[in-house]
Amino acid sequence: MRFHLSAAVLVTAFSLVYGLERAEFGLLFFAIGLVVALEAINTAVERLTDLVSPGFHPLAGMAKDIAAGAVLAGAVAAAVIGCLLFLQFPRLTDTLLLIVTSWRLPVFAVLAAGGLWFTFLYRPR
C-alpha cells in the first residue's frame, strides 16, 4: 500500500505539471482509486484469513494469492492507463525539461525522497 500511495503522490504532482485535461484527470484518479481500493481489500482478505486459519492451509494460501493477484491486475491496468496518458513524447520531454530546469525540481526531489522514506523506512509504532 505504501508504494502505491507514494507513486500516486508523484504521479499526481507530475500530472499537474503535465497539464492533463479534466477527463484525463478523472481517468487517472479512477486508476489510483482502483489500486488503493484493491489494496484495502487485499489487506482485509489477508487479515481475515490469518484470523480464521492461523496455521498453514492450502485454501487460505489460495485466497491470499487471489487477492494479491487482483491488486497486481489493477496495478497493471493503472500502469497502462498511465502510459496512455503520459507517453506522448514531445509533450513528455517538454514537461521533464520544464521540471529539471525550474523551481519544480526540488519539489519533486522532496516528494521522491519522502516517498522512498515512507515506502521503505517508515515504521508505525
PyMOL commands that place a pseudoatom at each C-alpha (Angstrom):
pseudoatom trace, name=CA, resn=MET, resi=1, chain=A, elem=C, hetatm=0, pos=[0.000, 0.000, 0.000]
pseudoatom trace, name=CA, resn=ARG, resi=2, chain=A, elem=C, hetatm=0, pos=[2.845, 2.388, 0.838]
pseudoatom trace, name=CA, resn=PHE, resi=3, chain=A, elem=C, hetatm=0, pos=[4.426, 2.013, -2.580]
pseudoatom trace, name=CA, resn=HIS, resi=4, chain=A, elem=C, hetatm=0, pos=[1.123, 2.673, -4.330]
pseudoatom trace, name=CA, resn=LEU, resi=5, chain=A, elem=C, hetatm=0, pos=[0.402, 5.759, -2.223]
pseudoatom trace, name=CA, resn=SER, resi=6, chain=A, elem=C, hetatm=0, pos=[3.879, 7.163, -2.824]
pseudoatom trace, name=CA, resn=ALA, resi=7, chain=A, elem=C, hetatm=0, pos=[3.568, 6.543, -6.557]
pseudoatom trace, name=CA, resn=ALA, resi=8, chain=A, elem=C, hetatm=0, pos=[0.118, 8.169, -6.570]
pseudoatom trace, name=CA, resn=VAL, resi=9, chain=A, elem=C, hetatm=0, pos=[1.502, 11.345, -4.988]
pseudoatom trace, name=CA, resn=LEU, resi=10, chain=A, elem=C, hetatm=0, pos=[4.343, 11.557, -7.523]
pseudoatom trace, name=CA, resn=VAL, resi=11, chain=A, elem=C, hetatm=0, pos=[2.092, 10.831, -10.494]
pseudoatom trace, name=CA, resn=THR, resi=12, chain=A, elem=C, hetatm=0, pos=[-0.447, 13.396, -9.313]
pseudoatom trace, name=CA, resn=ALA, resi=13, chain=A, elem=C, hetatm=0, pos=[2.259, 16.050, -8.926]
pseudoatom trace, name=CA, resn=PHE, resi=14, chain=A, elem=C, hetatm=0, pos=[3.642, 15.191, -12.359]
pseudoatom trace, name=CA, resn=SER, resi=15, chain=A, elem=C, hetatm=0, pos=[0.183, 15.335, -13.914]
pseudoatom trace, name=CA, resn=LEU, resi=16, chain=A, elem=C, hetatm=0, pos=[-0.289, 18.879, -12.606]
pseudoatom trace, name=CA, resn=VAL, resi=17, chain=A, elem=C, hetatm=0, pos=[2.841, 19.989, -14.461]
pseudoatom trace, name=CA, resn=TYR, resi=18, chain=A, elem=C, hetatm=0, pos=[1.984, 17.849, -17.494]
pseudoatom trace, name=CA, resn=GLY, resi=19, chain=A, elem=C, hetatm=0, pos=[-1.360, 19.598, -17.869]
pseudoatom trace, name=CA, resn=LEU, resi=20, chain=A, elem=C, hetatm=0, pos=[-3.864, 16.802, -18.185]
pseudoatom trace, name=CA, resn=GLU, resi=21, chain=A, elem=C, hetatm=0, pos=[-7.387, 17.576, -19.323]
pseudoatom trace, name=CA, resn=ARG, resi=22, chain=A, elem=C, hetatm=0, pos=[-10.327, 17.140, -16.953]
pseudoatom trace, name=CA, resn=ALA, resi=23, chain=A, elem=C, hetatm=0, pos=[-11.328, 13.750, -18.389]
pseudoatom trace, name=CA, resn=GLU, resi=24, chain=A, elem=C, hetatm=0, pos=[-7.708, 12.573, -18.221]
pseudoatom trace, name=CA, resn=PHE, resi=25, chain=A, elem=C, hetatm=0, pos=[-7.524, 13.583, -14.548]
pseudoatom trace, name=CA, resn=GLY, resi=26, chain=A, elem=C, hetatm=0, pos=[-10.713, 11.618, -13.969]
pseudoatom trace, name=CA, resn=LEU, resi=27, chain=A, elem=C, hetatm=0, pos=[-9.230, 8.535, -15.583]
pseudoatom trace, name=CA, resn=LEU, resi=28, chain=A, elem=C, hetatm=0, pos=[-6.009, 8.949, -13.608]
pseudoatom trace, name=CA, resn=PHE, resi=29, chain=A, elem=C, hetatm=0, pos=[-7.818, 9.289, -10.273]
pseudoatom trace, name=CA, resn=PHE, resi=30, chain=A, elem=C, hetatm=0, pos=[-10.062, 6.350, -11.147]
pseudoatom trace, name=CA, resn=ALA, resi=31, chain=A, elem=C, hetatm=0, pos=[-6.945, 4.220, -11.704]
pseudoatom trace, name=CA, resn=ILE, resi=32, chain=A, elem=C, hetatm=0, pos=[-5.387, 5.418, -8.444]
pseudoatom trace, name=CA, resn=GLY, resi=33, chain=A, elem=C, hetatm=0, pos=[-8.620, 4.787, -6.550]
pseudoatom trace, name=CA, resn=LEU, resi=34, chain=A, elem=C, hetatm=0, pos=[-8.939, 1.324, -8.059]
pseudoatom trace, name=CA, resn=VAL, resi=35, chain=A, elem=C, hetatm=0, pos=[-5.458, 0.302, -6.928]
pseudoatom trace, name=CA, resn=VAL, resi=36, chain=A, elem=C, hetatm=0, pos=[-5.928, 1.734, -3.421]
pseudoatom trace, name=CA, resn=ALA, resi=37, chain=A, elem=C, hetatm=0, pos=[-9.310, 0.001, -3.092]
pseudoatom trace, name=CA, resn=LEU, resi=38, chain=A, elem=C, hetatm=0, pos=[-7.869, -3.325, -4.258]
pseudoatom trace, name=CA, resn=GLU, resi=39, chain=A, elem=C, hetatm=0, pos=[-5.001, -2.940, -1.776]
pseudoatom trace, name=CA, resn=ALA, resi=40, chain=A, elem=C, hetatm=0, pos=[-7.511, -2.368, 1.036]
pseudoatom trace, name=CA, resn=ILE, resi=41, chain=A, elem=C, hetatm=0, pos=[-9.500, -5.442, 0.014]
pseudoatom trace, name=CA, resn=ASN, resi=42, chain=A, elem=C, hetatm=0, pos=[-6.299, -7.480, -0.201]
pseudoatom trace, name=CA, resn=THR, resi=43, chain=A, elem=C, hetatm=0, pos=[-5.307, -6.384, 3.301]
pseudoatom trace, name=CA, resn=ALA, resi=44, chain=A, elem=C, hetatm=0, pos=[-8.747, -7.296, 4.624]
pseudoatom trace, name=CA, resn=VAL, resi=45, chain=A, elem=C, hetatm=0, pos=[-8.627, -10.736, 2.990]
pseudoatom trace, name=CA, resn=GLU, resi=46, chain=A, elem=C, hetatm=0, pos=[-5.153, -11.387, 4.377]
pseudoatom trace, name=CA, resn=ARG, resi=47, chain=A, elem=C, hetatm=0, pos=[-6.077, -10.333, 7.928]
pseudoatom trace, name=CA, resn=LEU, resi=48, chain=A, elem=C, hetatm=0, pos=[-9.316, -12.303, 7.889]
pseudoatom trace, name=CA, resn=THR, resi=49, chain=A, elem=C, hetatm=0, pos=[-7.538, -15.353, 6.515]
pseudoatom trace, name=CA, resn=ASP, resi=50, chain=A, elem=C, hetatm=0, pos=[-4.905, -15.092, 9.261]
pseudoatom trace, name=CA, resn=LEU, resi=51, chain=A, elem=C, hetatm=0, pos=[-7.667, -14.871, 11.861]
pseudoatom trace, name=CA, resn=VAL, resi=52, chain=A, elem=C, hetatm=0, pos=[-9.664, -17.828, 10.554]
pseudoatom trace, name=CA, resn=SER, resi=53, chain=A, elem=C, hetatm=0, pos=[-6.697, -20.005, 9.629]
pseudoatom trace, name=CA, resn=PRO, resi=54, chain=A, elem=C, hetatm=0, pos=[-3.652, -19.133, 11.768]
pseudoatom trace, name=CA, resn=GLY, resi=55, chain=A, elem=C, hetatm=0, pos=[-1.816, -22.251, 10.614]
pseudoatom trace, name=CA, resn=PHE, resi=56, chain=A, elem=C, hetatm=0, pos=[-0.985, -23.157, 7.045]
pseudoatom trace, name=CA, resn=HIS, resi=57, chain=A, elem=C, hetatm=0, pos=[-3.871, -24.263, 4.880]
pseudoatom trace, name=CA, resn=PRO, resi=58, chain=A, elem=C, hetatm=0, pos=[-3.772, -24.545, 1.087]
pseudoatom trace, name=CA, resn=LEU, resi=59, chain=A, elem=C, hetatm=0, pos=[-7.123, -22.798, 0.658]
pseudoatom trace, name=CA, resn=ALA, resi=60, chain=A, elem=C, hetatm=0, pos=[-6.017, -19.914, 2.876]
pseudoatom trace, name=CA, resn=GLY, resi=61, chain=A, elem=C, hetatm=0, pos=[-2.908, -19.540, 0.739]
pseudoatom trace, name=CA, resn=MET, resi=62, chain=A, elem=C, hetatm=0, pos=[-5.016, -19.578, -2.418]
pseudoatom trace, name=CA, resn=ALA, resi=63, chain=A, elem=C, hetatm=0, pos=[-7.311, -16.869, -1.039]
pseudoatom trace, name=CA, resn=LYS, resi=64, chain=A, elem=C, hetatm=0, pos=[-4.320, -14.665, -0.272]
pseudoatom trace, name=CA, resn=ASP, resi=65, chain=A, elem=C, hetatm=0, pos=[-2.785, -15.320, -3.697]
pseudoatom trace, name=CA, resn=ILE, resi=66, chain=A, elem=C, hetatm=0, pos=[-6.023, -14.476, -5.490]
pseudoatom trace, name=CA, resn=ALA, resi=67, chain=A, elem=C, hetatm=0, pos=[-6.408, -11.227, -3.554]
pseudoatom trace, name=CA, resn=ALA, resi=68, chain=A, elem=C, hetatm=0, pos=[-2.791, -10.298, -4.322]
pseudoatom trace, name=CA, resn=GLY, resi=69, chain=A, elem=C, hetatm=0, pos=[-3.399, -11.169, -7.978]
pseudoatom trace, name=CA, resn=ALA, resi=70, chain=A, elem=C, hetatm=0, pos=[-6.315, -8.753, -8.051]
pseudoatom trace, name=CA, resn=VAL, resi=71, chain=A, elem=C, hetatm=0, pos=[-4.010, -5.990, -6.809]
pseudoatom trace, name=CA, resn=LEU, resi=72, chain=A, elem=C, hetatm=0, pos=[-1.460, -6.911, -9.465]
pseudoatom trace, name=CA, resn=ALA, resi=73, chain=A, elem=C, hetatm=0, pos=[-4.109, -6.818, -12.205]
pseudoatom trace, name=CA, resn=GLY, resi=74, chain=A, elem=C, hetatm=0, pos=[-5.310, -3.407, -11.002]
pseudoatom trace, name=CA, resn=ALA, resi=75, chain=A, elem=C, hetatm=0, pos=[-1.750, -2.070, -10.831]
pseudoatom trace, name=CA, resn=VAL, resi=76, chain=A, elem=C, hetatm=0, pos=[-1.020, -3.291, -14.368]
pseudoatom trace, name=CA, resn=ALA, resi=77, chain=A, elem=C, hetatm=0, pos=[-4.218, -1.635, -15.610]
pseudoatom trace, name=CA, resn=ALA, resi=78, chain=A, elem=C, hetatm=0, pos=[-3.233, 1.593, -13.828]
pseudoatom trace, name=CA, resn=ALA, resi=79, chain=A, elem=C, hetatm=0, pos=[0.242, 1.428, -15.390]
pseudoatom trace, name=CA, resn=VAL, resi=80, chain=A, elem=C, hetatm=0, pos=[-1.282, 1.007, -18.855]
pseudoatom trace, name=CA, resn=ILE, resi=81, chain=A, elem=C, hetatm=0, pos=[-3.553, 3.989, -18.224]
pseudoatom trace, name=CA, resn=GLY, resi=82, chain=A, elem=C, hetatm=0, pos=[-0.513, 5.979, -17.087]
pseudoatom trace, name=CA, resn=CYS, resi=83, chain=A, elem=C, hetatm=0, pos=[1.390, 5.039, -20.229]
pseudoatom trace, name=CA, resn=LEU, resi=84, chain=A, elem=C, hetatm=0, pos=[-1.532, 6.041, -22.422]
pseudoatom trace, name=CA, resn=LEU, resi=85, chain=A, elem=C, hetatm=0, pos=[-1.850, 9.376, -20.624]
pseudoatom trace, name=CA, resn=PHE, resi=86, chain=A, elem=C, hetatm=0, pos=[1.829, 10.316, -20.354]
pseudoatom trace, name=CA, resn=LEU, resi=87, chain=A, elem=C, hetatm=0, pos=[3.713, 8.691, -23.234]
pseudoatom trace, name=CA, resn=GLN, resi=88, chain=A, elem=C, hetatm=0, pos=[3.256, 11.472, -25.765]
pseudoatom trace, name=CA, resn=PHE, resi=89, chain=A, elem=C, hetatm=0, pos=[6.919, 12.128, -26.430]
pseudoatom trace, name=CA, resn=PRO, resi=90, chain=A, elem=C, hetatm=0, pos=[7.145, 15.781, -27.418]
pseudoatom trace, name=CA, resn=ARG, resi=91, chain=A, elem=C, hetatm=0, pos=[4.866, 16.710, -24.519]
pseudoatom trace, name=CA, resn=LEU, resi=92, chain=A, elem=C, hetatm=0, pos=[6.611, 14.311, -22.108]
pseudoatom trace, name=CA, resn=THR, resi=93, chain=A, elem=C, hetatm=0, pos=[10.098, 15.571, -22.906]
pseudoatom trace, name=CA, resn=ASP, resi=94, chain=A, elem=C, hetatm=0, pos=[8.947, 19.196, -22.674]
pseudoatom trace, name=CA, resn=THR, resi=95, chain=A, elem=C, hetatm=0, pos=[7.433, 18.520, -19.243]
pseudoatom trace, name=CA, resn=LEU, resi=96, chain=A, elem=C, hetatm=0, pos=[10.536, 16.726, -17.975]
pseudoatom trace, name=CA, resn=LEU, resi=97, chain=A, elem=C, hetatm=0, pos=[12.727, 19.565, -19.248]
pseudoatom trace, name=CA, resn=LEU, resi=98, chain=A, elem=C, hetatm=0, pos=[10.449, 22.084, -17.522]
pseudoatom trace, name=CA, resn=ILE, resi=99, chain=A, elem=C, hetatm=0, pos=[10.759, 20.184, -14.233]
pseudoatom trace, name=CA, resn=VAL, resi=100, chain=A, elem=C, hetatm=0, pos=[14.529, 19.792, -14.446]
pseudoatom trace, name=CA, resn=THR, resi=101, chain=A, elem=C, hetatm=0, pos=[15.198, 23.424, -15.362]
pseudoatom trace, name=CA, resn=SER, resi=102, chain=A, elem=C, hetatm=0, pos=[12.840, 25.161, -12.942]
pseudoatom trace, name=CA, resn=TRP, resi=103, chain=A, elem=C, hetatm=0, pos=[11.916, 25.508, -9.290]
pseudoatom trace, name=CA, resn=ARG, resi=104, chain=A, elem=C, hetatm=0, pos=[9.870, 22.305, -9.623]
pseudoatom trace, name=CA, resn=LEU, resi=105, chain=A, elem=C, hetatm=0, pos=[12.923, 20.033, -9.412]
pseudoatom trace, name=CA, resn=PRO, resi=106, chain=A, elem=C, hetatm=0, pos=[13.449, 20.481, -5.636]
pseudoatom trace, name=CA, resn=VAL, resi=107, chain=A, elem=C, hetatm=0, pos=[9.722, 19.890, -5.090]
pseudoatom trace, name=CA, resn=PHE, resi=108, chain=A, elem=C, hetatm=0, pos=[9.875, 16.605, -6.994]
pseudoatom trace, name=CA, resn=ALA, resi=109, chain=A, elem=C, hetatm=0, pos=[13.106, 15.655, -5.209]
pseudoatom trace, name=CA, resn=VAL, resi=110, chain=A, elem=C, hetatm=0, pos=[11.438, 16.186, -1.824]
pseudoatom trace, name=CA, resn=LEU, resi=111, chain=A, elem=C, hetatm=0, pos=[8.355, 14.230, -2.943]
pseudoatom trace, name=CA, resn=ALA, resi=112, chain=A, elem=C, hetatm=0, pos=[10.530, 11.373, -4.226]
pseudoatom trace, name=CA, resn=ALA, resi=113, chain=A, elem=C, hetatm=0, pos=[12.672, 11.316, -1.067]
pseudoatom trace, name=CA, resn=GLY, resi=114, chain=A, elem=C, hetatm=0, pos=[9.556, 11.414, 1.104]
pseudoatom trace, name=CA, resn=GLY, resi=115, chain=A, elem=C, hetatm=0, pos=[8.012, 8.608, -0.925]
pseudoatom trace, name=CA, resn=LEU, resi=116, chain=A, elem=C, hetatm=0, pos=[11.118, 6.465, -0.594]
pseudoatom trace, name=CA, resn=TRP, resi=117, chain=A, elem=C, hetatm=0, pos=[11.244, 7.096, 3.154]
pseudoatom trace, name=CA, resn=PHE, resi=118, chain=A, elem=C, hetatm=0, pos=[7.517, 6.350, 3.548]
pseudoatom trace, name=CA, resn=THR, resi=119, chain=A, elem=C, hetatm=0, pos=[7.752, 3.211, 1.428]
pseudoatom trace, name=CA, resn=PHE, resi=120, chain=A, elem=C, hetatm=0, pos=[10.909, 1.632, 2.816]
pseudoatom trace, name=CA, resn=LEU, resi=121, chain=A, elem=C, hetatm=0, pos=[11.877, 3.205, 6.137]
pseudoatom trace, name=CA, resn=TYR, resi=122, chain=A, elem=C, hetatm=0, pos=[8.743, 4.401, 7.945]
pseudoatom trace, name=CA, resn=ARG, resi=123, chain=A, elem=C, hetatm=0, pos=[7.574, 2.032, 10.651]
pseudoatom trace, name=CA, resn=PRO, resi=124, chain=A, elem=C, hetatm=0, pos=[4.415, 2.938, 12.559]
pseudoatom trace, name=CA, resn=ARG, resi=125, chain=A, elem=C, hetatm=0, pos=[4.551, 2.464, 16.294]
for i in range(1, 125): cmd.bond("trace and resi %d" % i, "trace and resi %d" % (i + 1))
show_as sticks, trace
zoom trace
